[in-house]
Amino acid sequence: MSKSFRTEINLALPSQQIHLKDKIFTLGSCFSDHIGQLLQQYKFKAMVNPFGIIFNPVSAIHLMQQALMGEPLSKEKIVQNQGMYYHYDLHSEITSAEKASFEELIGEKLKTAGNFLKESKVLMLTMGTAFVYRLFENKEVVANCHKMPARHFNKELLTPEQIILAFNEMHKLLPKDTCIILTVSPVRHIKDTISLNTVSKSVLRLACHHLSEQHPNVHYFPAYEMLIDDLRDYRFYKADMLHPNATAINYVWEYFSQVFIDEASNDFISKWDKIRKAIEHRPFNPATEEHKHFLVNTLDRLRDITEVDVNKEIKMLEDRLQLYSL
């Protein structure tokens, strides 16, 4: 009698699948960064976290709503800390030492994101935590406290209803054929305590469930369950025991690509993966005839690619070949 030491998750193929030519917009926690960067690595047209990492779903949804409506971010939420300007609705990586240039920067980011989102066939939103910080002065939720004094904020737990209400308002602004993929981040927020992290993830999961039931174009991808129930082992986490490691991320990506990416695009992923590894290969003796032949062969394979633009990679290898031939 065979024994299974895993609880594998089986999903039916969604009615909408991602094609290589589709524009894909990802937003949310750092897990959306991982999936988004893999999409870019395989030459998909993806815009990844244009506002930086956004952990709570209400802030992420409000940013998309403002971007779609072409509304500027509130200047009242710009703060200065240690000589740099930040915005409460954005990640701290978006900053400037000059207020005027900072306002211009965030305005351009919102405009660019809005234009891309309107043309996107796929929106992927990753929810990280249901805990939010709300400003005492105007009761508005912030995406990031930017290390401002704790007296400015009140911490609270969102309800599923608050997330659903915010999402539904944003959903009205999207094209009807947009494929929306919701995920709950498997990253553990144990600063809230392990028990409250479970409460937080439960709120997010319940909101995702109801939204996928309400809207035919909204799908849930079980990234959270894959770490917690399928892999279920600390060896799939980084040393901090909070973030998934590369093995776990690649496992989730393989599952995601099989379910949400169409067959033709998956065929390209396999082909491109071999070429990408060849491009990244660094020999001990690059000037040998053997390696130059390897570069010529890789260039020929690149020139046969018709699905995506590979001019940058061709130019890079041509320059490398020329350098080694001197």
N, C-alpha and C positions, 0 to 999 in steps of 0.2 A: 504494500500500500504506500503510495507516494505521499510525501508531506510537503506542504508549502509553507515557507517561512516569510511570506509577504502577502499583503492584501492589495492586489493589483486593482487599479481603477479603470473601468471600461466606459468609454463614452461613445455615443452615436455621433456620426458625422453631422455637423450643423448644415442647415439649408444654404448658408452662405460660407464660402471658403475664400481664403486670401490668394490672390494671384500676384505674381512678380511685379506687374505693372501698377498695382494698386498703391495709392498713397495711404500710409498708416501713421496715425497720431497716437503716441503713447504718453500717459501722464500718471503721476502718482508716486508711490514709494520707490525705494531704490531697486525693488524687484522689477519694476517697469523699465528701469535703466538697463538691467541685464538682458531682458528679452528684446528691448529696443535696439541695443547695441548688436545683438546677434542678427537681428533683421537687417541692420545696416551692413554688417559684415558679409551677409549673403546677398548684398546689392539690392535689397528692397528699398523703396522710397519711403523711409521712415523719418518722422520728426520725433525726437526722443526728449521728453521732459524739458520743453523750452523754458519753463519757469523754475527749473531746478527741481530737486526732490520735494514733493508735497505729500506729507504723511496722512493728513486727514481728508476724507472724501468731500466734505462740504467746501473746503477751501479750493480743492482741485476743480470741483464742479462749477463754483462761482467764477473761477478764472476762465474756464471754457465759455461760460455764459457771456461774460464781458467781452471776450475775444470775438465771439460770434456776433454780438450786437454792436461791436465797434466802440464800446464805451471805455474811456480811459480809467486807469486805476486811481483811486482816491489819493490826492496829494496829502491829505490829513494823516495817512498811514505811513508816510515817509518819516523815518527816524534817523538820527545821527548817533553813532556810537564809536568811540575811539577814533574820531576823525573821518569815518566812512559813513556813507549814506546807504540805508537799507529800506525795504518796503515790507510791511507786515504780511502782505499777501504772497511774497516771493521767498525763495530760498536765499540764504546768506551769501551764496556764490555770486549772486547778481548784485553788484555793489559798485560804487564810484566815490572818489574823494570830492567831486564837484557836484553840487545839487542839480544844476542846469543840465549837465551831461548825463546825470543819473535819470532825470525825468525823460530825457530824450531816449535813453537806452531802454527803459521799461515801456515807453510808448511804442518804440519800434518792435520790441519783442512781442507785445500784445497784437500789434497789427499783423506781423508775419505769421504768428501762430493762428490768428483768426482766419487769414486767407488760406493757409494750409488745411486747417480743420474743415473749412467749408468744402474743400475739394477732396477730402479724405473718404475713401471707401470703408476704412476700418478705424475704429476708435478703441483703444485698449486702456482701461482705467484700473489701476491697482490701488486698493484701499489698504493703508498700513495700520491705522489706529482709529478708534472711535473716541479717544480722548482728545479734547480740544482746549485751547486757551482763549478766553474771551476778554477783551479789553473792558476794564471797569468803566471808563469814561463814556463809551458809546455802545457797549454790549456786543460789539462785532467780533466774530471769530477771526483769529489770525492763523496764518500758515506757519509762521516762525516768530519766536519771541526775540531773536537776535541778541540774546544775553542782556536784555533790558531788565531792570529790577522787578522782582516777583510781585511787588505791590501793585503793578500796573495790570495784573491779570487775575482772572478767576478760572480755575480748571474745572471742566465738567465732562460728563460722558454723554455723547450724542445718543439719540434714540434711533431705531431703524426708520421710524416715521419721518424724522428730520432729514435723513439721508435720502429717502425715497422722494420726499417733497422737493428737495433741491434738485435731484436728478431729473424728475419729471418736468420741471420748468426748463431745464437745459435741453432735454430731449425734444421739446417742441421746436427748437431752433435748428435741429440737425436735419439734413436730407433724409427722406423716408427710407432710402435703401442703404443707409449707413449700417454696417455690421459693428455692433458694440460688444466688446468682450470685457467682462468684469472678472477681476481676480482679487483674492484676499492675500496679502503678502504673508509668506511664511516666516518673515523676520520677527523674532520674539522681542517685545518691548517690556523687558522685565524691570525697568525702572518704575513701572506702574505696579510692580509685584507680579509674580507668576499667576496668582489667582485673578487679578484684575486684567492681566493680559488676555486670559481666557475669556473673561466677560467682554472685553473690547472686541476680540476676534468674533465672538458670537454675535454681537450687534452687527458687525460688518457682513458676516455670512448671511444673517437673516435678511438684511436689506438687499443683498445680491439675489437671494432666492426669490423674494417678492418681485423684484424688478424683472428678473428673467421670466417670471410667470406672467407679468403684465404685458410685456412687449415682445412680439415675435422676433424682432431684430436684436434683442439683447440675449447674450449667451454667457454662461458662467464657465470659467475654466478652473479646475480644482488644483491650482498650484499649492495652496495651503494644505489640502488633504494629502497631496503627494508626499510632502515632507513629513507631516504629522502621522499619517496612517500607512503610507506605502513604504517609504524609505525607513522612517521610524528608528533612527540610529544617530548618535552624536558624531559618528565618523563622517556624516554628510554635512557637517557644519564646520565653519572656520574655528580658529582657536578660541574666539570669544564665546562660542557655543550659542550664538544668537543669529548669525547670518549664514545662509546656505553657502557651501563651498563650490568650487568649480565643477566637481563631479555631480553634485545635486542639480546645479543650474543646467548643465548639459543634459542631464536625464530629463528634467522638466521641459527643456527646449525640444528634445527629440519627440516627446509626447505631444507637445503643442504643435509642432510642425506636421506630425502625422494626422492630427485631428483638424486643424484649422487652415492648413496650407494645401492647395490643390495639387494633384498628381504631377502636372507639368512643371510647376514651380519647385516641387520636391526633387524632381529629376535634375533641375538646374542646380539646386543646392548641392546635390551629390557631385555633380560635375565641377562646380565652382570650388568646392572644398578641396579637391585634389589640386586644382590650379593654385588656389590660395596658399596651400602648404608648400607648393613648389616655389612660389614667389618669396615666401618667408624663409626658405632654406638658406642657411649661411655656411658655406664650406670652409674648411681650414685653409685651403689654398685656392682662392677664387680665380686666380689668373691661369689655371691649368686649361688645356684644350678640352679636357673632359667636361669641366664646368661650363666653359663657353658653349659647348655643344648642348649642354643641359639648358642654358639660357635661351639659345636659338629655338630649341624644341618647345620650351614654355611659351615663347613669343608666338610661335606658330599656333599653339593651342589657344592663346589669347585672341589672336586675329580671327579665329574661327567662331568666336563668341558673337552671337547676333541678338541675344535676348536683352542685354543691358550695355550701357556705355562702359568700356574698359580702356578708354584712351589714356587715362591717368596711369594705369598699370603698364600699358604698352610703353609709354614714354619712360617710366621708371626703369623698366628692364632694358630698353634701348640705351639709356644713359649708363646703366651698370655694365652692359656689354661693351660699350665704347671705352669706358674707364679701364676695364680689365684687358682691353686689346692694345692699350697704349704701350 
